Amino acid sequence: MAKESVTVNIMDRQFTVGCKKQEREDLLNAAAYLDDQLRSVQAQSKVVGLEHCVVIAALNLTNELLKLRRYPQAPEALSERIRTLRERVQNVVSGTPIVS
């Protein structure tokens, strides 16, 4: 598979990542979601250090992943969670404010 370089913006920093061409859109969505999570943690935290925000966001995302793995027999809940996450990513990409 051919790989391409994709530049993503996370916390106002640019990162160039190699990925397969068919995975480009997923990578961009993942970067937008991560950026949103980091900004959310930073906005809610009294400590504004980037390292702190990264660790908290990583813990939150890992918790979400483990919950999804723990309950694979709940397809409706998974579908709803995916729909919600997709909407949040689309809102971030379009610049629409996210309401929790």
MARVO-699757 format. One line per 2 residues: number of its first residue (from 1); for each residue x, y, z of C-alpha. Coordinates in Angstrom, 2 decimals. Example, Ala and Ser with C-alpha at 12.3 -4.5 7.8 and 13.67 -1.06 7.14 Angstrom:
1 = 12.30/-4.50/7.80  13.67/-1.06/7.14
// end
This chain:
1 = 0.00/0.00/0.00  1.21/3.46/-0.87
3 = 1.70/5.82/2.02  1.36/9.56/1.99
5 = 2.34/12.33/4.38  -0.55/14.07/6.06
7 = -0.19/17.23/8.13  -2.53/17.52/11.10
9 = -2.99/20.39/13.54  -3.27/19.58/17.22
11 = -3.23/22.35/19.84  -2.01/24.84/17.23
13 = 0.96/22.65/16.37  1.52/20.89/13.08
15 = 2.49/17.23/12.88  3.27/15.31/9.72
17 = 2.17/11.69/9.87  2.54/8.91/7.32
19 = -0.56/6.88/6.57  -2.15/4.77/3.87
21 = -4.16/6.78/1.36  -7.43/5.08/2.35
23 = -6.80/5.94/6.00  -6.28/9.69/5.44
25 = -9.83/10.70/6.41  -9.73/8.56/9.56
27 = -6.42/10.16/10.55  -7.79/13.67/10.05
29 = -10.89/12.80/12.09  -8.74/11.29/14.85
31 = -6.55/14.40/14.95  -9.60/16.67/15.14
33 = -11.09/14.56/17.92  -7.81/14.54/19.87
35 = -7.48/18.30/19.45  -11.03/18.73/20.77
37 = -10.32/16.49/23.76  -7.11/18.33/24.61
39 = -8.79/21.72/24.37  -11.66/20.49/26.52
41 = -9.28/19.25/29.21  -7.32/22.50/29.04
43 = -10.49/24.58/29.37  -11.66/22.57/32.39
45 = -8.31/22.31/34.14  -6.72/24.74/36.55
47 = -3.34/23.50/35.33  -2.78/24.56/31.74
49 = 0.43/22.68/30.99  0.28/20.77/27.72
51 = 1.80/17.64/29.23  -0.90/17.56/31.92
53 = -3.64/18.00/29.30  -2.18/15.23/27.13
55 = -2.11/12.75/30.02  -5.68/13.55/31.11
57 = -6.99/13.38/27.52  -5.15/10.07/27.00
59 = -6.72/8.67/30.16  -10.19/9.80/29.04
61 = -9.78/8.29/25.58  -8.38/5.05/26.99
63 = -11.33/4.84/29.37  -13.75/5.26/26.44
65 = -11.94/2.54/24.48  -11.92/0.10/27.39
67 = -15.63/0.64/27.99  -16.35/-0.12/24.34
69 = -14.22/-3.27/24.51  -15.88/-4.39/27.74
71 = -19.38/-4.24/26.29  -19.09/-5.46/22.68
73 = -22.50/-7.14/22.98  -24.28/-3.75/23.09
75 = -24.39/-2.79/19.39  -27.07/-0.11/19.86
77 = -25.02/1.65/22.52  -21.92/1.37/20.35
79 = -23.74/2.74/17.32  -25.07/5.64/19.37
81 = -21.60/6.37/20.77  -20.08/6.29/17.28
83 = -22.82/8.63/16.02  -22.17/11.04/18.90
85 = -18.41/10.96/18.35  -18.85/11.46/14.61
87 = -21.07/14.51/15.24  -18.53/15.95/17.67
89 = -15.71/15.51/15.16  -17.81/17.09/12.40
91 = -18.61/20.02/14.69  -14.93/20.54/15.44
93 = -14.00/20.41/11.78  -16.79/22.85/10.82
95 = -16.09/25.17/13.75  -19.51/24.64/15.35
97 = -19.42/24.97/19.15  -19.79/21.71/21.03
99 = -22.49/21.50/23.67  -21.95/18.74/26.22
// end
